[in-house]
Amino acid sequence: MGDTARDILSARVVGSIHDVSATAWDACAGTANPFVGHAFLAALEDSRSVSGRAGWAPRHVLLEDRSGALVAAAAMYVKSHSQGEYVFDHGWADAFERAGGDYYPKLQVAVPFTPVPGPRLLVRPGPDEATLRRALLQALIQVAGQSGVSSLHVTFADQPDRQAMSEAGLLIREGYQFRWENAGYGSFDDFLGALRSAKRKQIRRERRAVASSGVDIRVLTGADLKPRHWDAFFAFYMDTGGRKWGRPYLKREFFEIIGATMAERIALVLCRRDGHPVAGALNFIGEAALFGRNWGSVEDHRFLHFEACYYQAIEFAIARGLERVEAGAQGEHKLARGYRP
């Protein structure tokens, strides 16, 4: 394809992920990051967690070659607000509107409600990846210019995407998250042995407190995930999300759908007391990483959040031989639990 790539490529915008076959989309998205895959994006749309009414109207951009084969794609949404992005641009919106403009609608290339870094300019693997990435980015810029929106945003992009956007003149905004890195540990005790004494003692003390609280913890994945587990987790999600954000974003159907279509890529930490579910943490399994996503509880137990979200994730990653745990946005308390910015 080489330097003539742009001459034989065409771009189009579709209003649903179902306007693209899963095979074609995933050939560009790859399998390393579950959130940019067709199944996850379809679950968001099919559950109506994202829609025009929700302020996330799908407008996915497809780049096709002369034969009509998909060679690059981007999950893009028309946004009428800035909720569910985990990047806070309200100050930009205020300044834009004080200057006489309308900040909304804007275009957002992102995985809704998912502050997980990963590819956003999805390109089919091959020698022309860099060329395709640049062509897709130019298509996004052209769509933004023709759509009457204030701006184009690409959030939580990986390094190749950031490099392409920087070269194209987009402004780069940086932040930080916390990750746990697997240094080839054979067990959780091996990991503890690599910590300073104070952190090691603190973690052991916290785990003992949870163990003595009467809470039983299991990690469910694959066929072990049942509808009753999603019923329980959704109750946790609604209770904690309602208190934290006011209005949780994901609908009950979303969890049912991912349970049916992505069970092998899910690790659900389920906490029970006297046989009754009381808390849970939802993780997604990538090729090299475990991605911590949602947590919720209907009972307060000291240190249970740390156990379910961080220590169980570390144990799972060690057992699976995963390189890292990505624990999501915010939370400097993660430093004391072995995670690093």
Disulfide bonds with the S-S distance in Angstrom:
none
